[in-house]
Amino acid sequence: MSGEQAAFGELLRELRLAASQTIEGLAEASGVSVRGIGDLERGRRAAPQRRTVAALADGLGLAEGPRERLLTAARAGRGTGYSPVGVRAFPRGVDDFVGRDEELARLAELAEREAAGQPVVVAVSGPPGTGKTTLALHAARRLADRFPHGQLVLDLRGTDDDPPSPAELVLRVLKALQVADRDLAQAGPQGHPALYRQLLAERRCLLVLDNARDEAQVRPLLPAAGTGMVVVTSRRMLTGLDSVHRLPLGELSPAEAAEFLASLVGADRASADPAALRDVAGRCGHLPLALRVAGNWLATRTGWSVRRLADRLAVEERRLDALAAGDVRVAAAFDLSYRQLTPAAARLFRRLALVPGQDTAASGAARLTGQTLFDAEDTLEELVETGLLGTDGDRYRLHDLLRLYARTRLADEEGAREAEEARTALFRWLLETAVVAGRWFEPGHGAPPPTWRGTVDLSTAALARAWLQAEGANWLAALRAAEAAGEHAAVVEVAEALHWFSDQWIFWGHWPEVFGTAARCARTLGDPAVEATMLNYHAWALLVCERRHQDSLLRSAEALTAAERAGDAGQQAWAHMYRGWALQQLDDLGPAAGHLRRAAALFEGVGDLHGGLQARHGRAIVLEKLGRTEEAHAFYGETLAFLEEVSDRLEPHIADVTRIGLRAGLGSCLAALERWPEVVEQQTTAVEICRASGNTALESRQLVHLGRALLSAGRPREARAALARCVSLGDHADPRPVGEARELLAGLDAP
């Protein structure tokens, strides 16, 4: 530290002691932090600015003479003390900073560390446009007081074709540290790295290495000793760097994005149409660079409404062109990263725009490019490393704006024929794999045949379920494309394979579309038996997934007609089954019972145990609804006993679904009889079966029944746990019981 800084610190301490104040007392009186005052008194911090000195003087209650002495000492310290590139010399663009609270808190926490004389190194990485530089500069401003020997910013120009070498950057830092030219010449280029390390080891500095190209450029710039801090920003993840703290950045939250836009366009315009502001933020993908461009556009076009820009951005084909303000273009930021990719990575990046859903796995990426699975994984990881691709577990996702950019690159660099061939290969693979995965749940199928050579592990039903759910948006798009292309048999095959799987994912939201599409395709094929089958599946989806009971009745009537035309007794049975089920839901119990009896007889005639159990279950429900509780209870029990007797001849997951329903029915009858301990027992068993089989939709229903039973049994603590579990189940749960669980919990919490 300089003599002037020491003189200021000593004078401050002398005046504080003369005023009989502790550091804590002066901090409270002046508003200057305890740490800041301590650093000043010890000479660890450069002399403060005038307003800080004035605050300290006021806190000490100094008269005019001592106040002037303190100001003079501060001016002397600032005039000759060490001060390389200061925060006030940082680039502009940090004043309108919004969000990133967790990241800033993490950087502040790391800045406090002085671990065994080792500098703290933080790698801030993220896709282009996420605001890495802005975060680093904003943090540097906030942390300036903790680094009394200066703050330096170096632009490593990592996206340039010819970025500066480590030797150039080392020399630049040495000059910023005010090393004399004579000393530089004496050390020579070969001695500059040692001089660099020595100076940084002796001083507590904050070094921001912005826009790093790769590890090779950064590694020589990392000090080996000292109590300083280095923040490296890069589009790459810099995986090869050791002993660094990693801080990945993504897009802002919707609330942060709206706040950022409002700060750019003004509160009045933002509040005039908050829905339009949210739309603009969403169409910018909540990406800071895109938000800044959109905000600057509106700020300079005061005659535009926010809605006008939102509508302009709604056109996907023109969105990237619209996200340009002067010489700042979002697409240009993407260009810089894209042109650094290897040919294989650039090709895969372009073709990822063909994935219809939000994400894909390595197996899907391999189909897009024709690579082996291992090569596709390596290429995907290159895209992740360069910041152009995000991950969620083993899934890979393009940011919305990067997807649009990839689409433009695909159109410009590959012909329409090549792109369509890649899309077709992906869609064909999706449908073929969906059939194999779905057949795990179909009677008479199970595991993939030995001849299947797929790139996805479908060795268990659980893995098959996970794949079907993860790829749901993708194989659904492939199914739509197959119908549009007239591939009707393929659509029907997929629907047939997924029929029983749909019980495992009831509230996905798309089963009515899947089976409705299959019914149209079956009609086109001209096979009445297939048509009846698909119509029955559609009747089920309308009935169970969307509770459209009247529409389901219409479909099951069409199914019955087609089944009778085909002479298919099995599909006639299912049509009667679904008609009885729908009528039971509509409380038209007499006709419902008639259809269910007819279904049971037909199922028995064709030897369909699965269907027969469903019909028996339906008849028990009708008995219960008719108020014949004891009779219904007995019939539920008989049906459950029959199920266990024939369980070795049943598809396991179908047997589980039926067990759940029968246990729930027994519990319902017992509840009517107010036999609460037995109700809890039945519902607990039903929940356990749901959980063991992974059926979230049915588990949500049974948890509400269990919660109500526990409340009636006087066990509120256990009831609360069951209801909380229901609420936590997520998107695959039945929304109706989840809503009921929330209401019950609110009632328990009410005073």
N, C-alpha and C positions, 0 to 999 in steps of 0.2 A: 504494500500500500504506500501511497505517497505521503510525504510529510504533511502536506496541506490537509489530506483526509484525516490523518491522525490528529492534527491540530483541531479540526472541527469536532471530532469525536470527543477529544479530551475536554474541550471547552463546554460541549453539551453536557457531559457528565458533571463537570465542575458546577455549572449553573443549576443542574437538577438537584445535586446534593445540597447546594446552598439554599435551595427552595424547600429542602426537607421532603422531597418527593421520591417515591419508588418509580421504577420503570413502568409498573402496572398503573400507578396513579397518573403518571404523565400520559400514558397511552389513552386512558379514559378521558383525561382533560383535553387532549389535543386531537384525538381521532386518528393518530398515527399508531400503527400496530406495535405490539410489544416486541415482536421479532425485528421490525424495522428500526426501532429505537436502539435495540441491543446491537444490531449490525453497525449502525452509525457510530455508536460510542466505541466499538471495538475497531473501527476503521475498516470493516469488511465490506462496507457499502460506500459507493461514490457519494460525495456530498449531495444533499437533496436540492430540489428546486425551491424557488423563492416561496411558493405557497405552502410547502411543507415546513420550511423554516419558520414562516409566520405562524403556522398552526402550533409549532413547538413553543415559540416565544409566547403566544397567547396562553398556552397550557401552563407555562412556567410563571406567567404573570410578570414578564420582564419589563423593566423601565426602558426608556428610550436608549440609554447608553449601552446596557448589556444586549439589548435587541440588535443594535447596529453592529456590535462586535460579532454576534452570532451570524448575521447576514454577511459580514465581510469574510469571515472564515469559510462560509459556504461558497461564496463567489471564488475564493482562492482555490478551494478544493475542486470546483467544477472547471476552473480555467486550466489547470495543469495536471489534474489527476488522470489516470488511465481511463479512456473511454473510446474503445473501437466502435464499430458500427452499432449505434444505439437504437433503441426501440423506435425513437422518433424518426429514424432514417429508414424504417422498414417500408416496403411497398404499400401502396394504398389498398383499400378493399377489405378492411376488417371492422370498420365502424358499424356496418349494418349486419353484424354477425348475429345469428339466431340459432338456438338449440345447442346440441352436442354437450349437454350438461354432464353426462356420464364420462365422456371422453376428456373433457376439461378437468373434471375431478380426478380422473386417473392420472393425468399429466401432473397435476398439482401434488398428488400423493407421491409420485415418483421423484419430483423435484426436491422433496424433503429428504430423500435417501442419500446417505453418504456411506455406502457399504464398503468398509475396509479399503477406503481410498480408491475405489473403482468408480469410474464415471458411469452414469446411467445412460443407456442408449435405447431409444424408442423408435420403432419402425411404424410409420403411419402409412397404410396402403389402402387402395381402393380403386374402383373403376374411374375412368376419366369423368371429370365434372362433379365429383362428390365433395369438393371443397377441402382437399387435403392441405394445400398451401394456406388457405384462409384460416383453417383450424390452427396450424402451426404458428402463424403470425399472431393470431389472437391470443394463443396460449403464451407466446413469448412476451407480449405486452403485459399480460396479467402476472407473469412470473418474474418480471424484470428485477424486482427488488431482491429476489433470492439469489441473483447472480451479479454481485457487485462489481465484478471485473469486466463486465460487458456482455453484449448479446450480438452475435454475428449471424448473418444470413448469406448463404451461398446458393446461387442458382446453378445446379449441376447440368442443366439443359439436357436431361436424359432422353428427350424425344427428338433432339436434333440429329441430323445425319452424321455430324462430326462433333460430339460433345467434348468438353475439356477433359484432359487427362488428369489423373490424380496428382501428378507433379505440378501441373498448372494450378490446381486448386489449393494445394499445400502452400505454394508461393503466394497466392492471393491472400490466404489467411495470415501468413507471416507478415505481409505488408500491412494488413488491417490491424495486426497486433503491434504495429509501429516498430518493427525490427528494422534497424538501420541498414541501408544498402551496403555499407561497409561490412557489417556482420554477415549479411546474406552472401556477399561475394567471398568472404573468408571461409564460410562453411561449404560453399559450392553446392551444386544441385544434389550431389550424393549425400550431403549433410543436412539438407533441408528437412527431411522427415524426422530426424532425431531432434532437431531444433523445435520443430512443430510439436512433437510429443512432450518435450521438456516444458515448453511454455504453457501448454494446456494442462499439464500436470500441476503446475505451480499456481494456476489461476482458476477461480470458480467462474467459468463462463458458460453461457448457453449458446450452443452452435446448432443452427438450423440448416440442414443439408437438403435443399428443396429440389424435387424433380429428379431423383436419382435414376440412372439408367439401369444399373445392375449391381450385383455384389462386388464385382471387381473394381468398379469406380468408387464405391463407398468404403470398402474395407481399409484402404490405406489412410483414410481420413478419421478413423475412429481412435481416439486416444486410449492408451493402455492404462493410464493411472490418473488420479486427480479426483476432484469432487464436482466436476462439471457435469453437464447434461448435453446430449446430442439427440436432436429430433430429426429423423430422416423421413422425407416424404417421397413416395414413389407409386407409380401405377402398378408396379410389380410387387409381389409379396416379399421378395428378397429372402426366400426360404433358406438360402445358403449362409446367411449371417448367424453367427452363434452369440449366445449370451445377450440377447436383445429382448426388450418387452414389445409385444406386438399390439397394434391398435388398428384393427380394420375398420374402415368407414363404408357405410352404405348410403342409401337415400335418407332424407329426413322423414320424420313421421308426418302424417297428414296434417296434424295441428301445427307442427313446426313449419311445414311448407306454407301453409296459409298465413302464418304470422310473418314469415319472411317476405312473401308477396305483398302483404299489407304494408310492411315497412318501406317497400319500394314504390308502391302506387299511391300511398296516402290512406289515412284512416277513413276519410269520407267516401272515397270511391270503393274501398274494400267493404265497408259496412252497407253500402247501397245495394249490393247484390252478393251476399256471402256464398250463395250456392254457385254462382258463376266463378267466384274466387276459388272455391274448392275444385270446380271442374278444370280450371286452368292448372291448378297445382297437380291434379291427378293426371292430366294429359302431358304434363312435364315429367311425369314419373317421380315426382317429389325429389328430383335431382337438382342440387343447388345451382349448377351452371345453367340448366334450362330455366329454372325459376328466375335467376338473375336476368337472363335474356328477355324472358316474358315480362318481368317487372320493368326493365328499362324501356322496352317497347311501349308499354302503357304509359310510363312516366313521361315519355317524349311525344306521346300522341294523346293529348288531353281531351280531344274530341271523341276518342274511342271509349265505349263502355267495356267493362270487364267481360260482359257476355259476348260482345263482338269478337274479342280475342279467343274466348272459349270455343265459340263456334268455328272460328278459323282453324284452331288446333284439333277440332273433332275429325277433320279429314285426314285419315292416317297417311295416305299417299303424299300429302303435302306438309305433314307436321314438321319434319326435320327442316324443310325449306323455310317454314314460318318461324322456326326457332333460330332466328338470326337478327342481330341488332348491330348495325354498323359493320365493323370488321370482326365481331365476335359471333361465331357460328358453333352450335353444338356439334354438328356433323364434323367440323374441322378438328375438334378435340378428339373425336373418335378416330378420324383419319390417322392421327399421329400414332395411336396404338396399333391400328390395323396394319399399317405398312411395316411394322417391326415383326410381324408374325412369320413363321416358316410357311412355305406353300401348303403343307398338309393342314396346319392349324387355320390358315386363312380359308381354305376350302371348307373345313368343318364349320368354322364360324359362320360362313355364308349359309350353309345348308341347315344350320340350326334354326334359321328363320322358317323352315318348312315344318317344324314341330308345331302341331296345332294347340297343344296345351301350354301351361306355364313352365313346365320343366320336363326333363327326360333323364334316362339313365344311360350308362355307357353302352348297354346293349342296343338301345335305340340309335344312339349316335353312330355306332358301327354300321348299322343298316343304311344310314344316310350316305356314307362314304365308301362302303365296301371294305373297310379295314377289318382286321381281326379285333377281337374284343380288347386284347391287351394294348394293341396299337391305338385303338380309339381312346382308351383310358389315358394313355400318355399324351395324346393330342388334346384331350379335354383338360388335363392338368396344365398343359402349356397355356391354354386360354385362361384358366383360373389364375395362374401365376402372373399373367400380364394384365389382370384386372378386367378382362372382357367377359368373364363368366362367373356367376355366383354359384354357391353350393348350399345344399341343405341335406345333410346326411350324405347318402350316395346319389342324390339327385342334382342335376345341373340346370341352372336357370339363367336366361338372358334378361337383363333389365329391359323394360318395355321399349325405351328409346333405342337401345342397342339392337333390339329385335328389328325395329324399323330400319335401322342403318344396315344390318345384315341383309335385309330384304333388298335394299337398293344395290348393295354390292353384288348380290346374287343375280339380279336382273342385268346389271352392267357387265358382269364378268363371265357369266355362264348362260348358255342358250336356254330357251324355254323347254326344249326337249330334254336336255340333261336334268334340269330341275324337276320336271314332271316324272322322269324315270326314278329319281331319288325319292320323291314323294311316294310314288307307287310302291317302291320296294319297302319303304317304312310302313305304309298302311297295310300292305299284304302281311308283313311280319307281325304287326300288331294284332290283326284279326286271327291269324293262325295261332299265335301264342295265347290269345284270349280263349280260344276254343279248348286248347290243351289245359289251361289253368282252370277254366270253368268246369271241365269234366271231372275234376277232383270231387265235385259235389253232386254229380249225377249218378243215380243208381246204375250199376253195371259197368262203371268206368274206373274212377279213382286215379291212381298215379299215371304219369305219362307212359306210353308204350315204350318198350326197349328200343324201337326203331327211331324214336324221336331224338333229334340232335339239335336241340335248341340252345341258345346262348344265355338263357335265364334259368336259374335254379328253381325248379318247381317240384322238388323232391318231397314236399309235405303240403298238406292242405293249407297250413298257416302261411307258407311262402306263396302259394297260389293266390290266397286271399289278398296278401300284401301287394302282390304285383298288380292284380286286377284293380285294386283301389288306387294305387299310386299312378297307374297309367290310365285311369278312367277317362279323363278328358281326351286323351290321345286315341284310345281305341274307339271311343264314341264318335270322334270326328272321322275316323277311318270307316266306321259303319255307315255314317251319313254319306260319305263319298262312294261307298260301294253301292248304296241304293241309287245315287245319282248316276252311276256308271252302268246301271242295269244288272249288277251282280246279285240278283235276287236270291239265288241258292246260298251264296256266301253269307248274306244277312241272316237268313233263316238258320243256317248252321250255327252261327254265333249265338243267336237268341236261344236256340235249343240247348246249347252247352251251358248257358248262363242262367237257365231257368231256376234251378234249385239254389244256385249261389245267391240269387237276389234276396233270399231270406236272410243272408248274412250281412246285407248292406241295404236295408229296406229304405232308409231315408236319404239315399244318395241324391235323389231328385230327378233321375233320368229314366227310371224303368218304364214309365208309361210311354216315353218316346221310343225306347229300345223295342218294346214288344209291339207298339203300334206300327212302327216301321216294318217289323217282321211280318205283321199281319197283312200289310199292304203288299209286301213282296210275295208272301205265300199265295195271296189271291191271284197275283200275276202268274205264278207258276202253274195255277190251274189244278192243284191237288187238294181236294176238299178235306182230306184227313190232316194234312199239314196246315191248311187254313184254320181248321177247327182248333188245332193245338195252339197256334199263335194267338188266335182270338181269346182262347181261355187264359193264356199268359197275360194278355192285355187286360182282361177282366180282373185278374188278380191285382195287377199293378194299380188300376184305377181304384179298386176297392181298398187295398191295404196301404198303398203309398200316399194316395191323395184323398181317400175317403169320399170319392165321387160315386156314391152308391147307385144312383139312378143310371149314370153312364155305364157303370159296371154291369148292371142288369141288361142294358141294351147289347153290350158286347157278348155276355154269356148266352143271350138268346141267339145271336148270330152264330156263336160257336156251336150251340146245340143243333141248329139247322144244318150247318156244314157237316157236323159229326154224323147226323142221321143220314145225310145224303151220301156220306162215305161209308156208312155201316160200321162206324168205329165206336164200339161200346165203351171203350176206355175214355175217349174224349167226351162222349155223352155223359159219362159219370162225372167228369170234371166240370162240365157245363152246369149240371144239376147242383154240384157242390157249390160253385160260385154263386149260382142264383140263390140257393138257400142261405148262404153266408150274407149276401147283400140284403135279402129280405129280413133276415134276423137283425141286421144293423138298423133297418128301417122299422123294426118292431112289428112287422107283418108276420107274426109267428106261426100261424096256421099253415100258410103256403110254404114258409121256410121249412117247417118240419117235413112237409110232404116232399120237397125237393131233396132234402138231406137223406130221407129214407130211401128214395129212388137212387140217389148216388151210392149209398151204402150197398144196396143190392147189386148194382152194376159193377162196383169195385170188386165185390166178392166174386161175381161171375167171371171177371177177367183176371182174378188173382192179384190185384194191386193192393198190397198191404199198406203202402204209404198213403194212398188215397183213402182206403177204408178207415184208417186211423183218423184222418182229417174229418171225414164225414161223421164218425162217432163223436169226435170232439165237438163238432157243430151241433149235434143233437143234444149233447149235455148242456151246451150254452142255452139252447132254446128251452129246455126243461127248467133251467135256473131262471130265465127271464119270465117264464110262465108262473113263477112263484112256487114251483114244486121242488123246494130246496133239498129236502131229504132224498128225494128220488134223483135229483141232479147230482148230489154228492156221491151217492152210490154208483151212478153211471160213470162219473169221472174216475172213481176208484177202480171200477171194473175195466175201464179202458186203459188205465195206467198199468194194471196187472197184466192185461193182454199184451200191451206194448213190451213189457219186460219179458214176457214169455216168448215173443217172436223177435226179440231185439237182435239176435244173431243173423236175422234175414233182412235187416233194415240198414239203409245208409246211415252211418253214425250221426251225421249232422242233422239229418231229417228226424231221426229219433230224438235228438236233443231238443230241437225246436218243439216237437210234439210234447215231450216231457215238460218243458217250461209251461206250455199252455195248460196242460192238465193240472200241474201243481198250482198254477195261478187260479184255475177254476175251483179246485178243492179249497184253496184259501178263501176265495170269494164266498163259497157256500158256508164255510165255517164262520166267516165274518158276519153273515146274516144271522147265524145262530149265536153270535157273540162269544165264541170259543177262542179268545184271543191268543192264548199260548200256542194253540194248534195252528192258528192262522200264521203266527210269526214263524213257526217251524216250516210250514209249506212255502211261504214266500222266501224265507232264507234259502231253502233248497233250490227254489227257482232261480234266485239271484246267483247262487254258486254255479249252477249249470250254465247260465248266461256267461259268466265270467270265464269259466273254464273253456267254453267253446268260442270265446271272442265275439259274441253277438251283442254289440253295444246297443243297438236299437231296442232289442227285447230287454236288456238289462235295465235301461232307463225306465221302462214301464214297470218292471217288477220292483225296482227300488222305491218307486212312489207307493206302490201297494204295501211294501214292507214298512216304509216310513209311517203310513197311516195306521197299520196294524200295531206298530210299536207305540204310537201315541195312544191308541185305544187301550193298550196293555199297560199304560202308565210307565213307559220307559222312554222319556223324552230325550235323554242324552243319546241313546242308540238311534232314535228316530232322526235326530239332527245329523248324525254321521251318515245315515243312509241317504237322506235328502241331499246333503252336501255332495256325496259321491255322485248322485244323479246329475246335479248341476255341473259337475266337473267333467262329464263324459265327452263333451265336445260335439263336433259337427255330425258325427255318425249316430247320435242319439235321436230319439223321437222328440220333436220340439214340444209336443203337447204335454207329456209328463214332466219335461224339464221346466216348463212354465208353472205347472202345478207345484213342483218341488220348491221353486222360488217363492211362491205365494205362501206355502206352508212354513218355510223358513222365516219369512218376514213376520208371520203370525207368532212364531216362537220368540222372535226378537222384540216384538212389540211390548211396551211396558204394561 
